[in-house]
Amino acid sequence: MKSKSAGNRIRHMLMSSALIGVFATASAPAFADVVKIGLLAPITGPAAADGQEFQRGVQMAIDEANAAGGVAGNTFELVVGDVKDQSAGNVTSAVERLLGDPGVQFMLTGYASLTNFEIDNMAEAEMPYMLAATSQQTKDIIAPNPDKYMCCWSLTPSFDAYNTDVTLFVEKLAADGKITLPTKKVAIISSDNAYSKTISEGMKKTFKEKGWTITVDEIVPFGEVTDWRSILAKVRENVPDVVINTDYLPGNSASFLNQFLEQPTKSLVFLQYAPSVPEFVELTGKKSNGVIYNLLGGALTTPKNPRADEVAAKFKAKYGVESGTYGVGLYEMTNVYFDAVKKVGGASDHAAIMKALSETDKQVAEGRLKFDPATHLATQGDDYIPITFFQIWDGQRTLISPEKYATGAFKPQPWMQ
């Protein structure tokens, strides 16, 4: 039993603490709780250019939110886990470090592992997570049991259009009289990673169904590739109408183009994703003129979607360089999270944050973002997030398809003339 004097001492201490709190509040501004946002990114390794973009995009969104006074009583801080070469060990190490930080309330990535296995880690930890990685792997994990993975939502829509729409695009160019397809032959080169292989396998299936002959079907080990000449020699032995390389690393893609142009064939050249990264144009210069690539979940840069130009302009003003796909994308993903925090009224109720993420329906740089509840992928289509085809001229990227959003028209590639 406490003595009267002991009770008085306790009350005196509580009153003193309260008074100190009052004076502290009166003499200093109130500070919001700091919420940590965990980013998985290849800060080092062959995809470091993308990793830097991830980081810049998230940081830009955080800086804006904090400058505006935070969201729902919170300010935000970025912590980064370097996935390096995207190997399972390096990704696991980065995931465990961020999940082990009690201040981290949300995590995101452009891409982390090669198979998106970290989604299971997020589900087990009940950690809200957004990604823009290979959507086929995301779908394969989530679709069998969507309720188990309420944690996780993808800015990237279904890859089905990657598998089918290059063939449709090329055949439409021919139907419109912009190119000729005298042989209906195609050479397809890929890299041994989930993203590149998923797309190349889908392309091969579609080309075959459309009556094309695949003259070259090659795959290179994942990682840096500096010499493509032996594969290009095979391309030149049986000249195709179309040459495709789905290796997404900008350095590899640039080397491929530079070596193709040492002795070019009169083939339409399509390079997957890599030309969207500013580093690609830096490495190829004027040799990039005419190159075609496409994007699912890339910025929809068109007067019909002013949000894309708005975000791209802010990125360039802040960092002095153009954003590729991921700078803009990670910025928008971070703001989707902020929307959820505002809706819920805080960051600590992860289940409520996950539900708010699932209800997203807003115009972003990539188009209209609404998630498919069956797969947790962004909805794909011209009225949502479309597949967009771009062509490079003088370092500028022109949106040439779909016609609904096009800002320019296809022009024959210089080596085809």
N, C-alpha and C positions, 0 to 999 in steps of 0.2 A: 504494500500500500504506500502511495506517495505521501510525503509529508507536505504540510501547507506551504512551508518555505520552498520546498522543491517545486511545487506547483507554481508558486509565484515566480520562481526563477525561469521556468519554462515559458510562462506567459510573457515575462519581460523579454525573453529572447525572441519570441514570435513577434511581439510588438516592435522590437528594435529592428528585426528583419523587415517587417512590413514598412516601417518608416524609411529604412535604407532604400527599399524598392521604390517608394514614392518619390524620394529625392532623386534616385537614379533615373526614374522615368521623366521627371521634370527637367533634368539637366542634360539628357541625351536622347537622340531620336530612337524610336522603336525599330528594331530590325526583324525582318521576316525570317522564317525558318529557311535554311539553305537546303535545297534538294539536289542531290547529285544525279546526273544523267550519265549512264555508262555507255560508252561507244566502243564497239568492236570494229577494228579497222586495221588494214595492212599498212602500218606506218613505215615499216621497213620491208625489204623484199621486192620482188619483181612488180608488184602492183602498188608500189608506194605512191605513185601519182594519184591513183584513186583514193588511197587512204588519206592523203592530205586534203583532198576534196571533201571526203566524209567529214573530217574534223572541222574544216572551215565552214561548211554548211551548218552544222550543229551549233558551232560557236556563234555564228552570225545571228541565229534565232535566239540563243541564250542572251547575247548582248542586248538585243532589241527588247526582249521581255524584261530583263533586269533594269534597263534604262527607263522603261515605262512603269516601274514600281513593282515588278513581279506579277505573279498570277496567284490569286486566291491566298494571299498572305505568304507566298513563297518566292524566294529568289532561287537561282539555279547556278550550278557549277558543273563543268564538264570533266569527267575522268575517262581516260582512254586505256583500253586493253589492246596491245599490239598483237595481232594474229600472225604477223610476219609472212610466212610462205603459205599460210592457210592449211598447214598440216594439222592432223587431228590433235597431236600433242600440243602444238602452239595455240590452237584455238581453245582447247580445254583449259590450258593454263590461264589464258586471258579471261575466259568465262568465269572460272573459279575465283580469280582475284576480284573481279567486279561484283560477283554475287556475294562474296565474303565481306564486302564493304557495306555496313548497315545503313550508310547514308544514301546508297543507290536505290532509287525508287522506280526507275524506268531504264530500259536498255534498248539500243537500236543499232543497226548496221546497214551499209549498202550490201555487203556480202561478207561473211566471215569464214565458215568452213566451205569445203567443196560440195558437201551433201546437205547442209543445213541441220546437221544432227543436234546443234545447240538448242534447237526448238524444244527438244525433250528436257534439257536442263532448265529452260525457262518455265516450262509447265510444272516441273517438280518443285521449283522454287516459288511458284506463283508470282513470277516477275512479268509485268507488262513489257512486251517486246514488239518492235516493228522492224521489218527488214525489206530489202528490195532485191533479194538474191534470186537465184534460179527458181522459177515458180513451180516447175514440175516436181522438184524435190520437196518444196513446201507443201504442195498439194498432196503428194504421196504420203507425207507424214500426218497431215491434219485431216484429210477427207474421210478416212475410216472412222474417226471419232472426233468431230469438230468441238463438242462440248468439253472434251478433255483439254483442248488447246485454246481456251478463251484468252489465254495470255497473248497470243501471237497473231499479227496481222501484216499482210504484205502489200506494199505499194505497187509491186509488179503484178500485172494480170497474168492470165493463163498464157503459156508459151505456144499455144496451138497456132497462133498467127505467125510466129517465127517459122514454124514448120511448113506452113502452106503458102504464105503470102509473097515470098520471093518469086516463086514460080508464077503466081498470078500476075505479079508486077511486071516481070520480064515479058510474059506473053501478051500483056496489055500494051506494052511499049511497041511490040511487033505489030499488033492489030491496029495500032494508031499510026503505023508507018514510020516510027521513030528509030527503029533498029530492024535488022533482018536476022532471021534464025535459019540459015541454010541447012544446018545439020541436026539441030536439036540435041547437041552434045553439051555436057556440063562436066567441069572438073571441080571436085569438092575436097577441100583440105581442112583438117580439123586438128584440135589439140586434145590430149588425154585428160580432160577435166569434165565435170558434170555439165557445166553450162555449154561449152562448145560441142560436146558429144551429143547432148540431148537435141540441140538445134540441128546439127549436121545429119543425124539419123532421121529426124523428121523431114528435113529437106530432101534427102535421098528417096525416102518413101514417096513423097509427093511428086518429085520429078519423074520417077519411074511410072507412077500411076498416070501421069500426063504424057507418057510415051517418049520420054527423053532417054538418051544413052549416057551413062556415067563413064567417062573415059579415064578419069583419075579419081581414086578413092584412097586418100592417104591420111594418116593420123600421126602427129608428132608428140613426143613426151611433153608433159606439162612443165613449164618453166621457160627460161630464156632460150630462144632459138635465133641464131645469127646467120645461119647458112641454109637457104631454101633452094639452092641451085639444082640439086639432084631431083627434087620434086618438080621444079619448073621445067627441067629437061623433059620429063614425062608429059607435062602439059603441052609442050611445043611439038612433041612427036605426033600428036593427034589433036590438032587445034580445035578447041571447043568454042561454042558460041558464048558460053558464060564460064567465068572462073570465080569460085567462091572460096574464101578462107574464113572460118569461124573462130580462129584464135583471137581471144579478146584482149590480150596484152598489147598495149599500144606500141611498145618497142619491137615486138615480134611482127606485128602487122605492118609497121613501117619498113622493116627489113624486107619483108615479103614484097611489098610494092616496089621498093627501090630496085630489087633484084629482078622482078618481073619486067620492069621498064628497061633493063639492060638489053633485052631482046623481046619486045612485047609482041603478043599475038593480037589479032583484031577481035578480041573477046571483051564482052562486057565484064568489068571487074566489080564484084560485090564483096565488101569486107565487113564482118560482123562486129558491131559495137565500137571497136577500137578507134575508128576515125572520129567518134564523138568526143574523145579525150583531147584537150588542147595539145598535149605532148605529141600526138600523132602528127599534127601539122608542123610542129616545131622540127620534128625529125625528117619530114619529107619535103617541106617547103612547097615549091610550085609543082612538084611531082604529084601532089595530092589532088591537083585539078581534075575534076570529073569523077572522083571516087564516090561510090554510092554505099550507103549503109542504112540500116533501119533501127528503130528503137521501140520497145514497149515499155512505157513508164518514163520515157524521156520528156523533157520540157516541150510542150505543145506551143511552139513559138509562131504565133499567127495573130493578126488583128482580132480574130474571133475569140482569142483567149489572152487578154492583156496581162493577166497575172504572170505569165511566163516571162515577158519582157521586164515587168516590174521587178521580179525576183532576180533575174539575170543582171539587171542594171545595178541593183543594190550590191550584189556579189562583186561585180567589177569595181564599183566605187570603193568598196571596203578593202579588197585584196589586190587590185590593180591588174587582174588577169580575168579572162573569160572563164565561166564555169562550164564544166562538162556536165554529164548527166547527173552525177552524184552530189555535186555541191548544191544545186537547186533541189534535188530530191531529198537529201537529208535535212535541209532547211525546212521543207514542207512537212516532213515526217515529225520533226521536232515541234512544229506548230500544231499539228494534229494532236500531239500529246498535251500541249498547253491548253488546247480546246477542251480536252477531257478533264484536265485538272480544274479548269474554270467551271465546267459543268458539275463536277462532283463537289467542288468547294474545298479541295485539298488533294494532297498527293499520296497520303498514307494508306488509303483504302484501295488496295490493289484490285479487288474484285469489282468495285464500282468503276475504277479507271478502265479496266478491261471491257466492261459493258459499254462505257461511254465511247471507247475506241471503236467497238463493233457497230455503233450507231452513226458513225461518221458519214456525212453526205455533204460535200462541199466542193467548190471549184478550187483547184490547185493548179500549179504550173503545168502539170501533166494532163489536165483535163478534169472531168468530174470524178471525184473519188468517192466510191461507195463499195463496201466490201460484200463479197458473195458469202453468205452465212454457211454454205456447204463446204467451202474450201478456204475461207479467210483470205482469198486473193482479191485484189482490186478487180472490179468489173471491167471487162474489155469490150470495146465497141466504139464506133464513131461518136456516139452520144455520151460515152464515158471516157475511158482511156484508150485511144486508138493506136494502132500500129502506124508509125510514121516513117516515111522514107526521105532521106536527105541526100543532097549532092553538094560536094565541096567545089568552090571556085574562088581563087585568090584568097584562100584562108577563111572564107565565109561559108556558112552552112545554110543552104536553101532548102526549105521544106517543099518537096515536089509531089508528095502523095500522103494521104488521100486528097482528092480534088476539093473536097469540102473545106479543107484548111490550107491548101497549097498557097505559098507565097511566090512561087516561081515554077518554071517548067523544066523538064529534063532536057539536057543538051548532050549530044554525042561526046563520049570520052575522047580526048585528043589522040590516043593511040589507035582508035577504031577508024579514023578517017584516012 
